Amino acid sequence: MAVDYAVIAVYLAGMLGMGWWGMRRAKSKSEFLVAGRRLGPWMYSGTMAAIVLGGASTIGGVGLGYKHGLSGAWMVFTIGLGLLALSVFFSARIARLKVYTVSEMLDLRYGGRAGVISGLVMWAYTLMLAVTSTIAYATIFDVLFDIDRTVSIILGGAIVVAYSTLGGMWSITLTDMVQFVVKTVGVLLLLLPIAVIKAGGFSEMRAELPDEYFAPLGIGAETIFTYVLIYTFGMLIGQDIWQRVFTARGDKVARWGGMAAGTYCLVYALAGALIGTAAKVLYPKLDNPDDAFALIVKDELPMGVRGLVLAAALAAVMSTSSGALIACATVANNDIWSRLRGLTSRDAPVGDHDEVKGNRLFILGMGILVICVAIALNDVVEALTVAYNLLVGGLLVPIIGGLLWKRGTVQGALAAVAVGGLAVIGLMVSYGILATEPVYYGLLASLTVYVVVSLLTRPTDAAVLANWRERLAGRGGDETPDGAAGEPAERAGV
């Protein structure tokens, strides 16, 4: 394993080096949080693909392929569909808003403090997303070095926290590009063909496994619908995804770069399912399907290649973890702490250096919190389910409603967030965390309340809507010299 260890060591050292380079680049709030809003199509599409394809998509995607065959691709497939929908229908308008968080967008659209409650929900979602990604380090480092779970989480988490804290979005963007290349080579170009060949080829796989392993809907229509509801819609509204949209240089980059990333996700989904199906032939009686990825890498790949593929798994986890971490810190600072501080203080705005320093401290603080929660938590699936249920049940309706329905009001948005979020929590207690009913009924409750309350309350002020239309058209919200977009609610006259 010495060569494999060397490959991993070079990769991890490179990640820290990217963090140091990013620190020299990120001199303003805009540079630190959204890479100066100037990523071109190649870098944008690569980093977008990297953040949405994490450990769950790689290790979990192979596990679903092991359990269900080709239909195990549906989870990652719905992620790709969500990214395509976001890119085609919403990304250009989102990029033109020139904001930093989803909650700022809600303030702009509704002309009130809808962003306070939504910020808390989004913070909880991004925190749990970062936690679940960090937990995945335990699996990978256990295969690599056979070390303790807690030590694995601290080691992997510390590297991500280090380069994210140093350079912010520039560091994360650069590392994500490296991670995108490593994942493409390691998973698509090496592991996929080797796994299929080791299993005897596609014809041998068909002969060895039941027909349902090759049925497109073998995983079940209800499961597919749930994936669409949670992951496809989740891609439309997550702060971690929107913050990447904010980095695009322009409308065309946001649209076409996102479509390229979404298409890549569809290919990645099928590759993971095929690798898992091949693993079923090679290891027919695994107790835990998620072990399939690690086993096939450890047993079937040659020296050196094994290290690269394990680096690809690390890349998948790190890209999602770092993206969720900066999103969590951005929401905590901009949507929660700054607003609370604004209620009690009228201090003058801080300068460039202090703004970057403040955001850097928040990333460090949130990173330490993420590592501590990851050590204490055991069930990754339940944590991720809670995060996505809260996100979709509480925030989908007011966000999409704000983009599509001009009659929506701040009272309707607040009611939708509160009722949808509480309904999801209550139903998870009643039905169980992994049940499908909470997100179904929570989303329905949120939609009903949003429409009813909006129709029963006064329409949003015409000046607020006029400002909203100007921002959507890209004619407002010019950033100040330090890159800050300003307070959207105040610009709306609130």
N, C-alpha and C positions, 0 to 999 in steps of 0.2 A: 504493500500500500504506500510505500515511500513516494513513488512518483505521483500517486493520486493526492497525497498530502501536500506535495509541493505545488500542484495545480491549484488546490484549494487555498493554500497560503498566499500564492501570487494574486489570486482573485480577491481575497479579503484585503490584502495590502493595497491593491488597486482601488478598492472602494474608499478606503481612508484617504488615499492620495487625491481622489476626485473631490472629497470633502474639503481638503486643504485648498485645492484650486478654486472651488466654488466660494470659499470664504473671501478670497481676493477679489472675486467678481461681484459679490452681492454687497453693494454699498448703499442701497436705498430700500425702502419698504417694498416697492414694486419689484425690484430685482430679487429681493430675498423671498417674497411670498409667491410671485407669479413669473419669475424669470424675465422681468421687464416687459412682459407681453410681446415677445418678439421671436418665438420659435417658428422655424420654417416647417414645411410639410414633412420632411424626412424625420427630423428630430421629434416633431409633435406626434406623428403616427407611431413611432417606435416607443416613445415614453407612455403614450396612452395605452398601447397594447401591453406594455410591461406592468402598469399599475393594475389593470383589471384581471390579468392572468397571474394569480398568486399561488400560494401553496395549496389552497382548496381546489383550484383549477388544475393543478399539476398532479399532486399526490392524490387528492380526492377524485379528480377526473379519471385517473388510472384505476382507482378503487371501484368507481362506479362501472367502469368497463369490465373489470373482473367480475362484478356481481351481476350485471345486466347485459353485458355484451355491447354491441354498437349503439344501442339506445341509451347507454350510460353517458353518451356525449351530450344529452339534452341539457344538463345543468350549465355547462360551459357554452353550449350553443345559444341558450337564452341570454347569457351575458353578452355574447356577440350581437344578438338581435337588438338588445337594449342599446348598445353602443351605436349600432347603425341607425336606430330610430332617433337617438339623441342628435347624431351628426346631421341627419337629413332634415329634421323638423325644427330643432331648437338651438343647435350649437352656435350658428351665426348670430342670432339675436342675443344669446347669452354673452358671447364674447364682446358684443358692442356695448353692453351695460357698463363695462369698466369698473366692476366691483370686485371684492375679494371673497365674499361668502354668499351662500344661498340666502341667509337671513337678511343681508343687505338688499338683495333683490326683492324680498318680500316687503321690506320697508319702503322701497322705491315704488313698488306696484300698488300697495294698499294705503300709503300715506300715513302710517301709524306704527306703533311699536309691536307689529306682528313678529318682528325678528327676535324679540327677547325669548319668548317661549320656544319658538322654532330653533333658536340657538341651543337651548338646553337639550332638546331632542336630538339635534344633529351632533352635538358634542358626545352624547351617550352612544350614538351609532358609531361615530369615528373612533371613539375610545375602544369599544368592543371589537371593531374591525382590526385595529392595531394589536389588540391583545391576542386575538385568535391567530393572527399572522406570527406573532412573537412565540406563541406556544409551539408552532410548527418547527421552530429551531431545535426543540428537544428531540424530535424524530430524526432529523437530518444529522445532527451532531452525534446522536447515539450510534447511527450507522457508521459515521466517519471515525469517531474517536472512542466510542463506548464509554462516554462520561455521563455523570449524573444529570438528571433532568433539570434541576435548578441551575447548575453550572452552565448547561447548554443554553438555557433561556437568557441568562446574564451575559454570556459570551456573544451570542448572536444579537441580542437586543442592544448591547453596548456599542457594537460596531455601527448599527443603523442609527442609533441616537447620536453617535459621534459625528458621522458625516452629515447627518441632517441638521444638527445644531450648528456646525461650522459654516456651511454654505447655503442652507435653506433650499429653495426650489432649484437653484442652479446646480448644487451638488446632487440633488435627487434626480434632476433631469439627466445629467451626465452619467451618473451611475445606472439609471434606468436604460439608457441607450446601450451601455455595456451589457446589462442584464438581458436586454432584448436579443442582442446578438448571441449571447451565451445560451439562452433558452432555445433560440432557433436552431443553432448548431447542435446543442446537446440533446434536445428532445425530438425535433422534427427530422434532422439530417442523420443522427446517429442512433438514438435509442429506438425510434420507430422501425426502421428497416432491420436492425439487428434483432429486435424482439420478434418480429414477424418471421424472419428467417429461422431463428432458433426454435420457433413453434412449428416449423415444417412448411411454412407458406400459408397463404390464405385458404387454399383448397384443403389442406390438412386440418386447419382450424375448423373449417365447416364440417369436416368429417368427424372430428372429435367432440364437438359441442352440440347441444340441442339447437333446434331451428330458431327458438325464441331469442337466442343470442344474436341473431342476425335480422331480427324483426325491427323495423324503424320505431315502432311504438311499444316495444316489449316492456319498457319500464313502467308503462301505464299512463293513460290519458290524464287521470287526476294529478299524478305527480308532475307531468309536463305542464299542466295548467298552473300548478302551484309554483313551479320554477319560473314560468312567465310572469306571474303576478309579483313574485318576490324579486327575482334577479333582473328581468327585463325592465320592469318599472323602477327597480332600485337604481339601475344605471342612469335613469333619467334625472334623478334628483339628489344623488349623493354628493356631499361637499368634496370628497376626495376626487370625484370625476369632474365636477364643475371647476375645481381649482386648476385642473389641467386644461380645461377649455379656455380659462382665462389667460393661459400662457400663449395662445395662438397669436400669430402675427396679424391675422386678418380673417375675414369671413371665409374665404376660399380654403385657407389652411384648416380652419376649424371644421369645415364641412367635409372636404375631400380627404384630409388627413385622418379624421375620425372614421370615415367610411373604410379607408384602407385598414385601420386598426381593427374595426369590427369584422371585416372579412378575414383577417388573420386569425381572429378568435374562433371563427367557424372552422377553419382548418385545424387549429390547435385542439378544438373539441373532439374532432374525429380522430386525430392522432392519439390523444389520451385514451379514448375508448378502444382503439385498435391495440394499443400497448397492453391495456388491461385484459382484453380478450386473449391475447397471446399468452399473458401470464396465467390465465385460467388453464390453458393447455399444459403449461410447464409446471404449475403448482396447483393442482386441482382441489386441494383440501385446506386452504388457508382459513384460519379462524377469523382473522381481521382482513377484509379486502384492502384496506389502506396500506397494509404491509407489502402489497404486490409491487409497488414501485421500487421500494428499497431492495427487495429480494432480487428482482430481475436485474437491477443495476449491479448489485453486489456479486451475483453468481454468474451472470451471462456476458458481462462486458469485459473487454481486455483492459490491462493496466494502462493508465493514462486516460483512455476514453472514459473509464469509470469515474475518474476524478472530475473530468469535464462535465459529465452528466450530473454528478452530485453538485457541482458548482451551478449547473442550470437549475437544480431544485432550490439551492440557496438563493439564486437570483430571483426566482419566482416569488419566494417568501419575502425577500428583502424589498423588492419593488413595491409590493402591496403594503408591507409594514411601514416603509418610509413615507409613502403617499398618504396613508391613513394617519400617521403621526403628525405630519405637517398640517393636515386638514384639522385634526383634533386641536392642535395648538393654535391655529389661526382662529378657529371658532371660539376657543376659550378666551383668547386675548381680545379679539375684535368684537365678538357678539355678546360675551358675558362680562368679562372683567372691565373692559372699557366703558360699557354701558352702566355697570354698577358704579364705577368710579365717577362717571359723568353725572350721576344723580346726586353726588355729594361734594363734587369738586368742580371748580371752574378754572382750573389751571390752564395756562396757555399751551398750545400744541408743542410737542417735543420736536427736536430736530432729527435729521437723517440718521445720524449715528445712534442716537438714543432709541429711535423706533426699531432699527435693526437689532440693537442690543436687547430691547424688550421682547421682541418676537423670538430671538435666539434663546432667551431665558425660559420662555414659555415652552419651546420645543424640548429643552432639557428637562424642565419640570414634568411635562406630560410624558416624556420618555421614561423617566424614573417611575412614574405612576403606572405606566403600561407594563413595565417589567415586573413590578410588585404584584399587580393584579394577575398577570400571566402565571407567576409562580404559585399564587394561591388558587387558581382556577384549574380544573381538570377537564371539563367537558367542553370541547371546542365547538361541536355542532350546536349545542344548546345556546352557547354564548352568541354565536353568529346568527342563529334563528331569532333570538331576542332582538338583536341589533336591527336586522332587516325588517322584522315585524313592526317595530316602533317606527322605523323610517318610512315604510310604505303606508302603514295604517295611519300615522299621524301627519305626514308631510306631503304625500303624493298629491292629494286633492287640492290643498291651497296653492301649491307651486304650479301644477299643470293648469289649475283653474285660473290662476293669475295670468298665465301666459296666453290662455285661449278665450276667457270669458270676461268681458269688461264690466259685467254687472256684479262680479264678486266684490265683497267689501271686507274691510279689516275685521269687523265683528264676525263675519262668516268664516274668515280664515282662522281667527283665534279659536272659535268654537270647534272648527274642524280638527285643529291640532289637538285641543284638549279632549274632545269626545273620542276621536279616533285613537289617540294614544292610550287613554284610560280604558277604552273598550278592549284594545289589544291586550293590555296588561291583565285586566280582569278575566278575559277569556283564556289567556294562557294559564292562569291559576286554575280555572275551571276545567278546561279540556286537556291541559298539559302543554308544555313548551313546544314540543315537536308536532303538535296537532296542526291541521291545515285550517280549522275553523276560525282561529283568532284573527288571522290576516284577512280572511274573506269578510267576516262580519264587521271587523274594525274598519275596513275600507268602505264598506257599505254605509256604516254609521257616519263616518267622516263626510262622505259625499252628500248624504241626506241633510246633515246639519249645515254643511257649507251652502247648499242651494237654498234651503229654507230660511236660514238666518240672513243670508245676503239679500234675499227678496223682501224680507221684513224690515230691513234697515235702509237708511238713506244711501243712495249710490255714492261711490267714491267721488270726492271733489274733482271738478272738471280740471282745475289747475294741476292736481296730482296726476291725473290721467294724461294731460297734455305733456307734462314733464316726462312721464313714463314712455310715451310714444317717441319723444325726442331722443331719449336714451336708447330705445330699441333701434332707432334709425341710425344711431351712431353719431348724433349731432350734439350730444350733451356729455357731461361728466368728464371733461378734459382733466387730466391728472395734473396735480401741482408739480413743481419741479422735482420734488423728492419722490414722486411716483405715487403719492397718496391720492385716492379717489375722492376723498371728502366724505362727509356724513350724508348718505342718501336721503334719510328722512328729513333732514334739515333743508336739503335742496328741494324737497317736495313741498316745502312750506309748512312743515309740521313742527 
